[in-house]
Structures are given as structure tokens and as C-alpha cells.
């Protein structure tokens, strides 16, 4: 019984980490969309720094959507495990999910 309680606590902890990372990604995406909207309204181009941040956030957004798609697919968890062992996981994880990059499954 004690092992089940520990496993449940670990599962809750992992779920909370995942939700926090997802929330962080959402906040970053919202912030970037406000910046782009402001630039469009003011009819000014993005600065080089803003452009780099925008490109990075766009990559993170695509990675997050790709990861969600893989996980929701039938057999997606198997694909995720294969990605881990083939060392491809880093290509599919956005910056907010960096805690998973060095984690062993």
C-alpha cells in the first residue's frame, strides 16, 4: 500500500510539472502574440532581438503541438519512448519542457 501511495505522489508531481511547463509555454506564446500584434498595429518591423525571440517561440509552439499530437495518437507513448532511446526527444521538446530532456524514462 505504501508503494502505491508513493507512486501516486510521484505521478501527481510529474503531472504538475507538465502542467506548469504547459502553462509557461502558453504565457510565452501569449506575450509574443501581443508583441506581434503591437508591431502590426504600429506598422513597425520587429527589431532583430524581437525577431529572434519570435522565431524561437514559434519553434517552441510547433514543438509543443507536435509533442501533443504524438502523445494523443494511438500508441503515442510507445513512439515517445522510442524517441527517448533514439535520442530524438530533444528535437520534440520545447524550452519549457527542458526538465524532461535529461530525465530517464
N, C-alpha and C positions, 0 to 999 in steps of 0.2 A: 504493500500500500504506500509506503514511504517513497519508493522509486517512482510510482505513478504520479505522486504529488510533485516530486522534483521535476519529472518530465513535463508535467503540465505547467509548472512555473517557468521552465526554460522555453516552452512553446509560447507562453504569454509574452515573455521577454523578447523573443525573436519577432513576434507579430508586432509588438510596439516599436521595435527598431525599424522594421519595414515600413510601418505607417508613418513614423516620424520622417524617414527618408523620402517617402512619397509626398508628405506634406511640404517638406523643404523644396522638393522639385517643383511643386505647384506654386509656391511662393516666388521662386526664382523665375518661373515662366510668366507669372502674372506681372512681376516687376519689369521684365523685358518687354512684354507686350505693351505696357504703359509707356515705356521709353520710345518704342517704335511708333506708337500712336501719336505721341507728342511730336516726334520728328515729322510725321506726315502732316499733322495739323499746322505746324510752324513752317512747313516746306523747307526744312533744312536737312542736309545729309547727316548721317551718323558720323561721329568722329572715328578715327582709327581704333581707339580703345573701345568705344561703344560697339563698333563693328565686330571686333574680336569677341567681346562678351556675347553679342547677339549670335554669332556663329557657334560659339561654344554651347550656349543654351539651346540652340536649335539641334545641335548634335545630341545633347543630353535628352532632349524631348523625344527625338527619334529613337534613341536607345531605350528609353523608358517604355515607349509604346511597343517597341519590338520585344522587349522582355515580357511585357504584359501579354502580348499576343502568343508568345511561346508558352508561357505558363498556362494560359487558358485553353490551348489546343489539347485535344485528346493525346495523352502520352507526353505532354509538355514537360512534366517533371523529369521524365527519362531523358529528354533532349537536353534539359538544363544540367543534369548530372553528366551527360556525355560532354557538354561544353566545358564543364569543370575539368574533367580528366584530359581533354584535348587542349587545355589551356586557352580556350577561346572566350572564356567568361568575361575577361576584361574588355573585350570588344563590344559586349552587350550590356554592360553596367554603366549607368551614368555616374557622375561625380557624387551624387547624394547617396549612392549605394556602395560607396568605397569600402565600407565595413565588411562587405561580402567578398571583396576581391582576395583577401588573404585568408579567408575562413575556409576550413576544411569541412566538407560535407559529411 
